[in-house]
């Protein structure tokens, strides 16, 4: 994970230098890889993300959705949400003395993002997510208790808890078309208030690497 973070840090540094060295743009046109776009003071976006992180050295894959408003190209405000997808990789056999369970959950909240050189074909953004999430330990369908018929398929939530989250990051973005952007970056997720049984409160605190696409009016 440290090597991955270093790779992205070097990538951002190179892109930042490249953006500073680009010649001055003519007018207010938005430069893209395939031509030029128009210009607008108020825009909007919808973003789809795929991300990788770790919970206590376990691989975690996340899917995310972002949407919001863009003001004067530089500043974005909206909402962001993520949930982890690889349930099978997050099975903990000792959640209680008698049962194991899968860790399920996600988080989301307010998205604030500042963009440097937004009209350059390649530029850098600084997203910040502030919000909350929830995590639960859910048993598999073969968990049975009490007077339930052993032939019935059902599951039980052993424990669930909300938590606070703040996640600053840095991303490199490429204007592919005037309506589409490709981005890649790293962020650091800090959570507080997580109180699940037999679980450290800092389980989710870690770096995250992500790639995504944005669609909208930029």
C-alpha positions in Angstrom: 0.0 0.0 0.0 2.9 2.4 0.7 4.4 1.7 -2.7 1.0 2.4 -4.3 0.7 5.7 -2.4 4.3 6.7 -3.5 3.5 5.9 -7.1 0.4 8.1 -7.1 2.3 10.9 -5.3 4.9 10.9 -8.1 2.2 10.8 -10.7 0.5 13.9 -9.2 3.7 15.8 -9.0 4.5 15.2 -12.7 1.0 16.2 -13.7 1.1 19.3 -11.6 4.4 20.4 -13.2 3.0 19.6 -16.6 -0.1 21.7 -16.0 2.0 24.7 -14.8 4.1 24.5 -18.0 1.1 24.4 -20.4 0.9 27.5 -22.6 -1.8 30.1 -21.9 -5.2 29.0 -23.2 -7.1 31.1 -25.7 -10.3 32.6 -24.3 -12.4 30.6 -21.9 -12.4 27.3 -23.8 -12.1 24.1 -21.9 -9.2 22.0 -23.4 -9.9 18.3 -23.8 -7.9 15.4 -25.3 -10.3 15.3 -28.3 -10.8 19.0 -29.1 -12.2 21.8 -27.0 -15.3 22.3 -25.0 -17.3 25.4 -24.3 -17.3 27.5 -21.1 -19.8 27.8 -18.3 -20.0 29.4 -14.9 -22.3 26.9 -13.3 -22.0 23.2 -14.2 -22.8 19.8 -12.8 -21.3 16.3 -12.6 -22.1 12.6 -11.9 -19.1 10.4 -11.0 -18.6 6.6 -10.8 -15.6 5.3 -8.8 -13.9 2.0 -8.2 -11.5 2.0 -5.2 -9.1 -0.3 -3.4 -8.1 -0.1 0.3 -7.4 -2.4 3.2 -9.1 -3.1 6.6 -6.5 -4.6 8.9 -4.4 -6.0 6.0 -7.5 -7.4 4.2 -8.1 -6.4 0.7 -11.3 -4.3 0.3 -12.9 -3.3 -3.0 -15.3 -0.4 -3.1 -17.8 1.1 -5.5 -18.8 4.8 -5.3 -21.2 7.4 -6.7 -20.7 11.2 -6.6 -22.8 14.0 -7.9 -23.0 17.8 -7.4 -22.6 21.3 -8.8 -19.5 23.0 -10.2 -19.1 26.7 -9.7 -16.8 28.7 -12.0 -14.9 25.5 -13.0 -12.8 25.5 -9.8 -15.1 24.6 -6.9 -17.5 21.6 -6.7 -20.0 20.9 -4.0 -22.1 17.7 -3.8 -22.7 14.3 -2.2 -20.5 11.2 -2.2 -21.1 7.6 -1.2 -19.1 4.4 -1.1 -19.8 0.8 -0.1 -17.5 -2.2 0.0 -18.3 -5.0 -2.4 -16.1 -8.1 -1.7 -18.2 -9.6 1.1 -16.5 -12.9 0.9 -13.1 -11.4 1.7 -14.4 -9.8 4.9 -15.5 -12.9 6.9 -14.4 -12.8 10.5 -14.7 -16.2 12.3 -14.4 -15.0 15.8 -16.9 -12.1 16.0 -18.5 -13.8 19.0 -17.7 -17.0 20.9 -20.2 -19.0 18.9 -20.4 -17.3 15.4 -18.5 -15.7 12.7 -19.9 -13.0 10.3 -19.3 -10.9 7.3 -18.5 -7.2 7.7 -20.8 -5.1 5.5 -21.3 -1.4 5.2 -20.4 1.9 3.6 -20.2 5.6 4.1 -20.9 9.0 2.5 -21.6 12.6 3.0 -20.8 16.1 1.8 -18.3 16.4 -1.0 -16.1 19.5 -1.4 -13.6 19.7 -4.2 -11.2 22.3 -5.5 -9.6 22.0 -9.0 -6.4 23.6 -10.1 -6.2 24.6 -13.8 -9.6 23.1 -14.6 -9.4 24.2 -18.3 -6.2 22.3 -18.9 -6.6 18.9 -20.5 -4.7 17.5 -17.5 -5.2 19.0 -14.0 -5.3 18.2 -10.3 -8.2 18.2 -7.9 -8.4 18.1 -4.1 -11.6 16.3 -2.9 -12.8 16.2 0.7 -15.6 14.1 2.0 -17.1 14.7 5.4 -19.9 12.5 6.6 -20.9 9.3 8.3 -21.3 5.6 7.7 -22.4 2.3 9.1 -20.9 -1.1 9.5 -22.5 -4.4 10.5 -21.5 -8.0 11.2 -24.0 -10.2 9.3 -24.0 -14.0 9.6 -24.1 -16.3 6.6 -27.3 -18.0 5.5 -26.4 -21.2 7.4 -26.6 -19.5 10.8 -29.4 -20.9 13.0 -30.4 -20.2 16.5 -33.3 -21.0 18.9 -36.4 -22.7 17.6 -35.8 -21.9 13.9 -36.1 -24.8 11.5 -32.6 -26.0 10.5 -33.7 -26.2 6.9 -34.6 -22.5 6.7 -32.1 -20.2 5.1 -31.7 -17.0 7.1 -29.2 -14.7 8.5 -28.7 -12.5 11.6 -27.1 -9.2 12.3 -24.7 -9.7 15.2 -23.7 -6.1 15.7 -24.1 -2.8 13.9 -22.7 0.7 14.6 -22.5 4.1 12.9 -19.3 6.1 12.6 -18.0 9.5 11.6 -15.7 9.8 8.6 -13.5 12.4 7.0 -11.6 11.6 3.8 -9.2 14.2 2.1 -7.6 13.2 -1.2 -5.8 14.3 -4.3 -6.6 13.3 -7.9 -5.3 13.7 -11.4 -8.0 14.4 -13.9 -8.0 14.2 -17.7 -10.6 16.0 -19.9 -11.4 13.3 -22.4 -14.4 15.0 -24.0 -16.2 18.2 -23.0 -18.7 16.0 -21.1 -16.4 13.3 -19.7 -13.4 13.2 -17.4 -11.1 10.3 -16.3 -9.5 10.5 -12.9 -7.2 8.6 -10.6 -6.0 9.4 -7.1 -5.4 8.6 -3.5 -7.2 9.6 -0.3 -6.9 8.9 3.4 -10.0 7.8 5.3 -10.2 8.6 9.0 -13.1 7.3 11.0 -14.2 7.9 14.6 -16.8 6.3 16.9 -16.8 2.8 15.5 -17.7 0.4 18.3 -18.3 -3.1 16.9 -17.7 -6.2 19.1 -14.2 -7.6 19.0 -13.1 -4.9 16.5 -10.5 -2.1 16.8 -12.0 1.4 16.5 -9.4 2.3 13.8 -10.1 -0.7 11.6 -11.0 1.5 8.6 -8.3 4.1 8.9 -6.2 3.8 5.8 -5.2 5.1 2.4 -7.4 4.4 -0.6 -6.5 4.3 -4.3 -9.3 5.0 -6.8 -10.1 5.5 -10.4 -13.3 6.9 -11.9 -15.2 8.6 -14.6 -17.1 11.9 -14.4 -19.9 12.9 -16.7 -21.6 16.3 -16.8 -21.4 19.9 -17.9 -17.9 21.2 -17.0 
